[in-house]
Amino acid sequence: MFALNTRPAASVAGARDPFSLMDSLFSDWLSARPTSTLVSNARIEVSEKDGSYEVRAELPGATKDDISVEVEGVRVSISAKTNSQSEKKEGEKVLYSERTHESYARSFELPQAVDSDAAVAKFENGVLTLTLPKKDAPKTRRLAVQ
């Protein structure tokens, strides 16, 4: 036996899927929560010279211990987490204090594979500089058919 929908068409059209309602409630809850960490794209500049790539990434507020760099083939990934808070000195009464927690993340591909063993990373004045030597392209080899 079949059950027929006896609700008026207007109420069917206006009815919400229970899963979309949950998604809506969840997204409203997430947007209302204060976030403690901001994730930003690190500003980068990539140049090519003398058989290597040079990558410069701006990471303001980071220290060299905050930074992680991964190089795999043509893919380069840079990330950093920074924390900043004011210090209270003895006898000082803090009236207002701001703390910041920021994360930087950037991942990109280069036109040619990189020799990760010979790569060098330097960090100075908020700027990370990577020197990434290119790997030699594999040479074509003709095989003799036996």
Secondary structure, DSSP 8 states (H G I E B T S, - for coil): ------S-HHHHHH---HHHHHHHHHHHHHHHS--S-EEEE-EEEEEEETTEEEEEEE-TT--GGGEEEEEETTEEEEEEEEEE-----TT---S----EEEEEEEEEE-SS-B-GGG-EEEEETTEEEEEEEB------------
